[in-house]
Amino acid sequence: MRFYEEDFALFDRDYFQFRQMKEFTPTLVEGVKAEYKARWDVWKEFVALCQRETVGFGKPKVESWTNGWQVRSHFWAFYKGLSRQDSASMVAILLNKNNFRIYLEWHAYRSSDSVTSYKDHAKWVAFLPEWIRELGIDVREYWVWTSYEDEPDNFVALADYLEDPEPVHALLENSEKWLRIGRIIPKEEAVKCVAMEEIVRKSMMELAYLYSKTESFE
């Protein structure tokens, strides 16, 4: 499957709340809902397709296209290991107006129910050199960033992070924020990929190595 300009354009809008849409663009509300639902149905198919031929991941979970009072600014889904459904660590995929991402994520919303802690999750950082060496990872394909999505210097190429991780770590003063690693494919490149599921599968299996290091071994 592939993404088109229209898939990214879906999230490039002035209003996401239904209240705002009804106030400023009332004639467009039903059309927006219909388009979101149609593209989300395709997204669900894509999410399921990505899991095929991967090893160790359970059935994916797909976030709804609406939370009841607004449409989303992205489509999001995640995969957890078959034996790790009760952990907040996972591999996620995300589509927004600018790019497509496959990344190792900490599900903060479920952290209170997690059998592992963020301290356990963050262990993956120490295994980066081993991961790159053992799997032959192309560091040019990966990025490191934090959950401070709006920070201008937040996204750092993996090669630069390995050389100097401090600028990224300096953003983590708030204990409620966390570190991510994954692939970020700009819209301009993503629309050229005719089989994005193959890129996702490859990235999932690469990230699975780091994901395995987020368990608690105590």
Buried (B, 14 or more C-beta within 10 A) or exposed (E): BEBEEEBBEBBEBEBBEBEEBEEEBEEBBEEBBEBBEEBBEEBBEBBBBBBEEBEBBEEBBBBEBBEEEBBBEBBBBBBBBEEBEEBBBBBBBBBBBBBBBBBBBBBBEEBEEBEBBBEBBBBBBEBBEEBBEEBEBEBEBBBBBBBBEEEEEBBBBBBBBBEEBEEBBEBBEEEEBBBBBBBBBEBEEBBEBEEBBBBBBBBBBBBBBBBBBBBEEE
